[in-house]
């Protein structure tokens, strides 16, 4: 091969290789730029992982790769989980939301994760109360420890619907309760002796009885007043009749007696 052709072929090859490298680099830079600061994808034990730990996040980030298997959003400042927050992550197996400021979880926040998710960590947040439908159909093991829970029927119903991480139940402690002696105690210890939902039902029944008794008392009082008022009117009318001439009095007495009867 002539030297000129060899040099030309080598130049073309080098140019194509350099162009490919530049395209690859640009693609990587674009992908990195799409992620929030402090977030990055990786692969751990053959599972695609997306880490956003301690990234100062105030909401669940968008553009999380939809083939993510493990998602770490721990140690941020996320206050609320909206409906369908993780809808586009059908392959998610583990979700870590611990050490945030989560105080509210909208119904349907975990919709789309029911088939694959097997681990959900909501420990060390600001959860006080959640609807029993929050984890509806979710098969994952859930960690709810270290939250300022309000111990009541609502929490009792929630615990009945969720599969807790082994050993985490002791961390579900009553921060507040209708009964002062429950504060500071583990919830499972409290419900061993107290059925919050039964207590609530009894309280509701008593309130209904008191209300019904009040209405009954009002009706009786009105009837007594009505009878007394009519008796007084009849008495006054009879006295008036006595003061009339006898013929007219007899006629009007008959009319009054008929009216009273």
WOBEL-V691939 format. One record per helix or strand of 2 or more residues. SS is the DSSP state (h for helix, s for strand). FROM is the first residue (numbers start at 1). TO is the last residue. If there is no record, write none. Layout:
# WOBEL-V691939
[[SS,FROM,TO] [SS,FROM,TO]]
This chain:
# WOBEL-V691939
[[h,3,34] [s,40,44] [s,47,51] [s,70,72] [s,80,81] [s,94,96] [s,104,105] [s,119,121] [s,141,143] [s,149,151] [h,153,161] [s,163,164] [h,169,171] [s,173,177] [h,180,182] [h,187,190] [h,196,242] [h,246,260]]
